[in-house]
């Protein structure tokens, strides 16, 4: 029969074990490391292009792109460090 405030909730899935949670966090850290490595490669390409570029307008555009990539890299590094602190 329905109660005044509704029915009882169905039991949810069991809580993850410590090992499952740890493996999930380490998987996230591995993906963060892969993203950071790809951003490093992208930054290296921008550095090489900046050395060879003579046009000041193009150089400024490359610097802007490199700064955006560097900001993303720093963001991923801080997230990775936070995950490492939780593990």
Secondary structure, DSSP 8 states (H G I E B T S, - for coil): ---TT------------HHHHHHHHHHHHHHHHHHHHHHHHHHHHHHHHHHH---HHHHHHHHHHHHHHHHHHHHHHHHHHHHHHH-
